[in-house]
Amino acid sequence: MNTERANSKMEPPNVGRVIFIRKNWGDKKEEMKLNKYVGYIVVSVAAILIPLIGLLYGFWDANQPKTGPVGNGVQIAFTPVQLLVNIGVILTGALNLIVAIKTYLEQKKPNENENKCVDE
């Protein structure tokens, strides 16, 4: 019995093993957070593209030849108010896209407290 005690004291069973502990492994809430930020990026891109496509279509339509009593006049593509609104939406989408990418990258980075290296 004394030899068994001596052997057990001299060499613990888990010497040299490193165990990684991560909280919320496979947590659905964490995946939902990332989906929220991806949705934020998609909406920001849509806020840039939709007014841009509208502006391009308006300029294209204004440059098409019109015939008849209505189409013989001066063609104005957009009023200054319409241009201001469209440019404002595009700038808002661009600024939101920058913020969305920044927050997505911050959330995707593993938290230092989340991953621990513990020696047993």
N, C-alpha and C positions, 0 to 999 in steps of 0.2 A: 504494500500500500504506500509506503513511503516513496518508492520509485515512481509510482503513478502521480503522486502529488508533486514531486520534484519536476517531472516532465511537463505537467500541465502549467506549472508556474513559469517555467523557463521559456516556453514557446506558445504564445496565444494562437488560437486557430486561424485568425484572420490577419496575420501579419503581412503587410505589403499590399493588401487589397485596397483599391480606391473605388468608392461608390459615388456615383453622381445622383444627387437628389434634385428633382425638379418638381416644383409645385404645379398643379393644374395640368398635368400631362394629358394632352388630348382634350382639353376643356372646350366645350362648345361655346362658352361665352367669349373666350379669346378669339375663336374663329369668327364669331358674330361681330366683334369689334373691327377686325380687319375687313370684313365684308362692308361694314359701315363706311370705312375710309375709302375702299374701292368705289363704292357708290358715290361718294363725295367727289372723287376724281372724275367719274363718268359724267356726273351732272355738270361739273365745271367745264369739261370738254364740250358738252352739248351747248352750254351757255356761250361758248366761243363760236362753234360751228354754225348753229342755227341762224343767228343774225348775219354772220358772214355770208352764208349761202343766200339769205334774203337780200343783202346788199348787191351781191353779184347778179342775182336774178333781176333786180330792179334796174340796174345799169344796162344789162343785156336787153331787157324789155324796152327801155327808153330809146335804145339805139336801133330798134327794129323800124323799118319804114312803115308808116301808117298812111292809108289812103282814105279818101272821103272827106266830108265837110269837117269832121271832128279831128282827123289826123293830120291836117295840113298846118297846124299851128306849131308853136315852139314846144318841144318835149322837155319836161323837167322830170328827172329821175326821182329825186327825193327833195322834200322841203328841209330846211335846216333843223327843224325840230325832230323830224324822222331820223336824220343823220346823227343828231346828238344822242337820241335814245339808243339807236343801234350801236354806236361807238361806246356808249356808256355800258351797255350790256356786255359787249366784247371785253372791255377793260375789267369789268367786275369778274367775268369768268376767268380771265387770265390771272388776276390776283388770287381768286379762290383756288385756282389750280396750283399755284405756288404753295399756298397754305396747306392744301390737301396732300400734296406730295410730301411736304415736310412732316406733317403729322402722321402720315402712313409710314414713313421711314422711321420715325421715333417709336411708333407702336410695334413695328416689326423687329426692332432691335431687342435682343433678349435683355431682360432686366438683370442687374448684377445680383440682386437678392434672390432672384428666381432660380438660378443655377448655382448650386453649391458643390464644392468638392470636399468630401468628408473622408478622413482616414479612419478605418476601424481598427 
